[in-house]
Amino acid sequence: MKKGSKSNADSKACMLVGLDIHKNYIQAAVMNEQGRLLKEDKFQNDVQCIERFFANIKDAKVVMESSSTWYDIYRLLSKKYGVILSNPVKTKAIASAKIKTDKIDARILADLLRGGYIAECYVPDSKIMELRELVRYRADLVRSRTRAKNRIHSILLMNGIRIDAEPFTKDFVRKLRELKNYRIDGYLGVLELFNTKIKDASAMTRSIANDNETCRLLMTIPGIGYYSAVLIESEIGDIKRFPDSQHLCSYAGLVPSTHSSGGVTYHGRITKRGSKHLRWILTECTHAHIRTAKDSNVAKFYNKIARKKGKQKATVAAASKLLKIVYWVMKECREYHG
């Protein structure tokens, strides 16, 4: 009778579920609040299997690591449960183990959730996620177009062909077609398709930027255009989650790494942790800012650092300074005044 009562209590209490998510399967572990393992299973990564596993779980807290497949699962489970997205880098630092298996990973996640030791990731709302998908889609198209252009250049180089025209202007493309090379013609067809899709994605991005108050404010900063503004908005999300501009720079990985020993603190290269997309676009915006606002504080700061430590380090330092401006523009909802 007592055993039956204990089982009923376990079923009614809030359960703690750890999910180790992979591309094709999920390893799950369920614990009670006292740390007793109640259930574990391995099943396919699809909606039907996930719903079947959670069918008899009424009240639960769920933790999963951020990965390439987390979003749909998070969206599905968050309708019914409290779901936490774990930062995989920080969680591994907390729960490093010599023996590593999927079962152990799922158990560790559930146990860390029980103890309140999960390093949680920020989960943006659906509107921000849609912006991220759009700007990353356009960026991927541009990268793919660049790869196609590089393949054409390599074919020309391989065959010792020189074309006297600016690369990929109308004159250049016309001379490429005159070569009657099936590979070049194929890549040119791919380029036409990419150009069309990039144009469509750009039009969507521009429309969003013009209708978004935060993006309009960001575009008052020299060097930040409509695409950069939407990307920055999508990567930062709610600016209030950052207590100050330094925390935002840390999120972008634009702060130097530090090491303290014997009372002496050493500063190394930037951490490069956090949003690589935000770090990349701030670097691009910094170059544009320096060209278009040569008398700004950021440009003067860049030139000062460049003379002492070189252009590469100066760009990173100036990008951090520009991001601090972005922070205050978003925080105070005001235009930039250089």
C-alpha positions as CSV (number, residue, x, y, z in Angstrom):
1,M,0.0,0.0,0.0
2,K,2.8,2.4,0.9
3,K,4.6,1.5,-2.4
4,G,1.4,2.3,-4.3
5,S,1.1,5.6,-2.5
6,K,4.7,6.6,-3.3
7,S,4.1,5.8,-6.9
8,N,1.0,8.0,-7.0
9,A,2.9,10.8,-5.3
10,D,5.7,10.5,-8.0
11,S,3.1,10.7,-10.8
12,K,1.5,13.8,-9.3
13,A,4.6,15.7,-8.5
14,C,6.4,17.9,-11.0
15,M,8.7,15.7,-13.0
16,L,12.1,16.8,-14.4
17,V,12.8,15.7,-18.0
18,G,16.3,15.9,-19.6
19,L,16.4,15.6,-23.4
20,D,19.6,14.8,-25.3
21,I,18.6,15.7,-28.8
22,H,20.2,14.4,-31.9
23,K,19.3,14.8,-35.6
24,N,17.5,11.4,-35.9
25,Y,16.8,10.4,-32.3
26,I,16.3,11.7,-28.7
27,Q,17.5,10.2,-25.5
28,A,15.3,11.2,-22.6
29,A,15.5,10.8,-18.8
30,V,12.7,11.5,-16.3
31,M,13.5,12.2,-12.6
32,N,11.4,13.2,-9.6
33,E,12.2,16.2,-7.4
34,Q,14.2,13.9,-5.0
35,G,16.5,12.8,-7.8
36,R,15.2,9.3,-8.4
37,L,15.2,8.1,-12.0
38,L,11.7,7.3,-13.0
39,K,12.0,6.6,-16.7
40,E,14.4,6.8,-19.6
41,D,13.9,6.0,-23.2
42,K,15.4,6.5,-26.7
43,F,13.0,7.3,-29.5
44,Q,13.0,8.9,-33.0
45,N,13.1,12.6,-33.4
46,D,9.7,13.2,-34.7
47,V,6.4,14.7,-33.4
48,Q,4.5,11.5,-33.0
49,C,7.3,9.8,-30.9
50,I,7.8,12.9,-28.7
51,E,4.1,13.1,-28.0
52,R,3.9,9.4,-27.2
53,F,6.8,9.7,-24.7
54,F,5.1,12.6,-23.0
55,A,1.6,11.2,-23.1
56,N,1.5,10.2,-19.4
57,I,3.5,13.1,-18.1
58,K,1.2,15.8,-16.9
59,D,3.3,18.3,-14.9
60,A,6.9,18.6,-15.9
61,K,9.9,20.9,-16.4
62,V,11.9,20.0,-19.5
63,V,15.5,20.9,-20.3
64,M,17.2,20.4,-23.7
65,E,20.5,21.6,-25.1
66,S,20.7,24.2,-27.9
67,S,21.4,22.4,-31.2
68,S,20.4,22.6,-34.8
69,T,17.1,20.8,-34.1
70,W,15.9,22.4,-30.9
71,Y,13.4,25.0,-32.1
72,D,10.5,22.8,-33.3
73,I,10.8,20.6,-30.2
74,Y,10.9,23.6,-27.9
75,R,7.8,25.1,-29.6
76,L,5.9,21.8,-29.3
77,L,6.7,21.2,-25.7
78,S,6.4,24.8,-24.4
79,K,2.7,24.7,-25.2
80,K,2.3,22.3,-22.2
81,Y,5.4,22.4,-20.1
82,G,8.0,24.8,-18.7
83,V,10.9,24.3,-21.1
84,I,14.5,25.5,-20.6
85,L,17.0,25.7,-23.4
86,S,20.5,24.9,-22.0
87,N,23.7,26.6,-23.1
88,P,25.8,23.5,-24.2
89,V,29.2,25.1,-23.6
90,K,28.4,26.3,-20.1
91,T,26.5,23.2,-19.2
92,K,29.4,20.9,-20.2
93,A,31.7,23.0,-18.1
94,I,29.4,22.4,-15.1
95,A,28.8,18.7,-15.8
96,S,32.1,17.5,-17.3
97,A,32.3,13.7,-17.0
98,K,34.9,11.1,-17.9
99,I,32.3,8.7,-19.1
100,K,30.0,10.2,-21.8
101,T,27.0,8.5,-23.3
102,D,23.6,9.7,-24.4
103,K,21.9,8.2,-21.4
104,I,24.3,9.9,-19.0
105,D,23.9,13.2,-20.8
106,A,20.1,13.0,-20.5
107,R,20.3,12.1,-16.8
108,I,22.8,14.9,-16.1
109,L,20.6,17.5,-17.7
110,A,17.6,16.4,-15.6
111,D,19.7,16.3,-12.5
112,L,21.2,19.8,-13.2
113,L,17.6,21.1,-13.7
114,R,16.6,19.6,-10.3
115,G,19.5,21.4,-8.6
116,G,19.0,24.7,-10.5
117,Y,22.4,24.6,-12.2
118,I,21.3,24.9,-15.8
119,A,23.0,27.6,-17.8
120,E,20.0,28.9,-19.7
121,C,19.9,30.3,-23.2
122,Y,17.7,33.2,-24.3
123,V,14.8,32.0,-26.4
124,P,13.4,34.8,-28.7
125,D,9.7,35.0,-29.5
126,S,8.3,33.8,-32.8
127,K,8.6,37.3,-34.5
128,I,12.3,37.5,-33.7
129,M,12.9,33.9,-34.9
130,E,11.2,34.8,-38.2
131,L,13.5,37.8,-38.6
132,R,16.5,35.5,-37.9
133,E,15.4,33.0,-40.5
134,L,15.0,35.7,-43.1
135,V,18.4,37.4,-42.7
136,R,20.3,34.1,-42.3
137,Y,18.5,32.8,-45.4
138,R,19.7,35.9,-47.4
139,A,23.2,35.6,-46.0
140,D,23.3,31.9,-47.1
141,L,22.2,32.8,-50.6
142,V,24.9,35.4,-50.8
143,R,27.5,32.9,-49.7
144,S,26.3,30.4,-52.2
145,R,26.4,33.0,-55.0
146,T,30.0,33.8,-54.0
147,R,31.0,30.1,-54.2
148,A,29.5,29.9,-57.7
149,K,31.5,33.0,-58.7
150,N,34.7,31.6,-57.3
151,R,34.1,28.3,-59.3
152,I,33.9,30.4,-62.5
153,H,37.2,32.2,-61.6
154,S,38.9,28.9,-60.9
155,I,37.8,27.5,-64.3
156,L,39.2,30.6,-66.0
157,L,42.4,30.3,-64.1
158,M,42.8,26.6,-64.8
159,N,42.4,27.3,-68.6
160,G,44.6,30.4,-68.6
161,I,41.8,32.6,-69.7
162,R,41.8,36.3,-68.9
163,I,38.8,38.5,-69.5
164,D,39.3,42.3,-69.7
165,A,36.3,43.5,-67.9
166,E,35.1,44.1,-64.3
167,P,34.1,40.7,-62.8
168,F,30.4,39.9,-63.3
169,T,29.4,43.1,-65.0
170,K,27.2,42.7,-68.1
171,D,30.3,42.9,-70.4
172,F,32.1,40.2,-68.3
173,V,29.1,37.9,-68.4
174,R,28.7,38.4,-72.1
175,K,32.4,37.4,-72.7
176,L,31.9,34.4,-70.4
177,R,29.0,33.1,-72.5
178,E,31.1,33.5,-75.7
179,L,33.5,30.9,-74.3
180,K,30.8,28.2,-74.8
181,N,32.1,26.3,-71.7
182,Y,29.3,24.1,-70.4
183,R,30.5,24.4,-66.8
184,I,30.7,28.2,-66.9
185,D,27.3,28.4,-68.6
186,G,25.9,26.1,-65.8
187,Y,27.3,28.3,-63.1
188,L,26.0,31.5,-64.8
189,G,22.5,29.9,-64.8
190,V,22.9,29.2,-61.0
191,L,24.0,32.9,-60.5
192,E,20.9,34.2,-62.3
193,L,18.7,32.1,-59.9
194,F,20.7,33.3,-56.8
195,N,20.4,36.9,-58.0
196,T,16.6,36.6,-58.2
197,K,16.2,35.0,-54.8
198,I,18.6,37.5,-53.2
199,K,16.6,40.4,-54.7
200,D,13.4,38.9,-53.3
201,A,14.9,38.4,-49.9
202,S,16.3,41.9,-49.9
203,A,12.9,43.4,-50.7
204,M,11.3,41.5,-47.8
205,T,14.1,42.7,-45.5
206,R,13.9,46.3,-46.6
207,S,10.1,46.3,-46.1
208,I,10.5,44.9,-42.5
209,A,13.3,47.5,-41.7
210,N,11.1,50.4,-42.9
211,D,8.1,49.2,-40.8
212,N,10.2,48.4,-37.6
213,E,10.8,51.3,-35.2
214,T,14.0,49.8,-33.8
215,C,15.4,49.2,-37.2
216,R,14.7,52.7,-38.3
217,L,16.5,54.0,-35.3
218,L,19.5,51.7,-35.9
219,M,19.7,53.0,-39.5
220,T,20.5,56.5,-38.3
221,I,23.9,55.1,-37.3
222,P,26.3,55.6,-40.1
223,G,27.3,52.2,-41.6
224,I,24.2,50.4,-40.6
225,G,21.8,49.8,-43.5
226,Y,18.4,48.1,-43.7
227,Y,19.8,44.5,-43.8
228,S,22.3,45.2,-41.0
229,A,19.6,46.7,-38.9
230,V,17.2,43.8,-39.2
231,L,20.0,41.3,-38.5
232,I,21.1,43.3,-35.4
233,E,17.5,43.5,-34.2
234,S,17.0,39.7,-34.7
235,E,20.2,38.7,-32.9
236,I,19.7,41.0,-29.9
237,G,16.0,40.7,-29.4
238,D,14.9,42.2,-26.1
239,I,17.6,44.8,-25.3
240,K,16.4,44.8,-21.6
241,R,17.9,41.4,-21.0
242,F,21.4,43.1,-21.1
243,P,22.0,45.2,-17.9
244,D,24.6,47.3,-19.7
245,S,26.5,47.7,-23.0
246,Q,29.4,45.6,-21.8
247,H,27.2,42.6,-21.4
248,L,26.0,43.0,-24.9
249,C,29.6,43.1,-26.2
250,S,30.2,40.0,-24.2
251,Y,27.2,38.3,-25.9
252,A,28.7,39.2,-29.3
253,G,32.1,37.8,-28.3
254,L,33.7,41.3,-28.8
255,V,35.4,41.4,-25.4
256,P,39.0,40.3,-24.7
257,S,39.6,37.0,-22.9
258,T,41.2,37.4,-19.5
259,H,43.4,35.3,-17.4
260,S,44.5,36.1,-13.8
261,S,47.5,34.6,-12.1
262,G,49.5,35.7,-9.1
263,G,47.6,39.0,-8.9
264,V,48.3,39.9,-12.5
265,T,45.5,40.0,-15.1
266,Y,46.3,39.2,-18.7
267,H,44.1,40.2,-21.6
268,G,44.1,38.1,-24.7
269,R,42.2,37.8,-28.0
270,I,38.4,38.3,-28.1
271,T,36.4,35.4,-26.7
272,K,34.4,34.8,-30.0
273,R,31.7,33.3,-27.9
274,G,28.0,34.2,-28.3
275,S,26.4,35.3,-31.5
276,K,28.8,34.9,-34.4
277,H,26.2,36.5,-36.7
278,L,26.1,39.7,-34.5
279,R,29.9,39.7,-34.4
280,W,30.2,39.4,-38.1
281,I,27.7,42.1,-39.0
282,L,29.2,44.5,-36.5
283,T,32.6,44.0,-38.2
284,E,31.0,44.8,-41.6
285,C,29.2,47.8,-40.2
286,T,32.4,49.1,-38.6
287,H,34.2,49.1,-42.0
288,A,31.2,51.0,-43.6
289,H,31.0,53.4,-40.6
290,I,34.7,54.3,-40.9
291,R,34.3,55.0,-44.6
292,T,31.1,57.1,-44.3
293,A,31.7,58.9,-41.0
294,K,35.4,59.7,-41.0
295,D,35.1,62.3,-38.2
296,S,33.1,60.2,-35.8
297,N,34.4,59.1,-32.4
298,V,34.4,55.5,-33.6
299,A,36.5,56.4,-36.7
300,K,38.9,58.4,-34.6
301,F,39.2,55.5,-32.1
302,Y,39.8,53.1,-35.0
303,N,42.6,55.2,-36.5
304,K,44.3,55.6,-33.1
305,I,44.3,51.8,-32.5
306,A,45.3,51.0,-36.1
307,R,48.4,53.1,-35.8
308,K,49.5,51.3,-32.6
309,K,48.3,47.7,-33.1
310,G,47.2,47.3,-36.8
311,K,44.0,47.4,-38.7
312,Q,42.6,44.0,-37.6
313,K,42.8,44.7,-33.9
314,A,41.5,48.2,-34.5
315,T,38.4,46.9,-36.4
316,V,37.5,44.6,-33.5
317,A,38.0,47.4,-30.9
318,A,35.9,49.8,-33.0
319,A,33.2,47.1,-33.6
320,S,32.9,46.8,-29.8
321,K,32.6,50.6,-29.5
322,L,30.0,50.7,-32.3
323,L,28.0,48.0,-30.6
324,K,27.9,50.1,-27.4
325,I,26.3,52.8,-29.5
326,V,23.8,50.3,-30.8
327,Y,23.0,49.4,-27.2
328,W,22.1,52.9,-26.2
329,V,20.1,53.7,-29.4
330,M,18.0,50.6,-28.7
331,K,17.9,51.1,-24.9
332,E,16.8,54.7,-25.1
333,C,14.8,54.4,-28.3
334,R,16.5,57.5,-29.8
335,E,18.2,58.3,-33.0
336,Y,22.0,58.4,-33.3
337,H,23.7,61.8,-32.9
338,G,27.4,61.6,-33.6
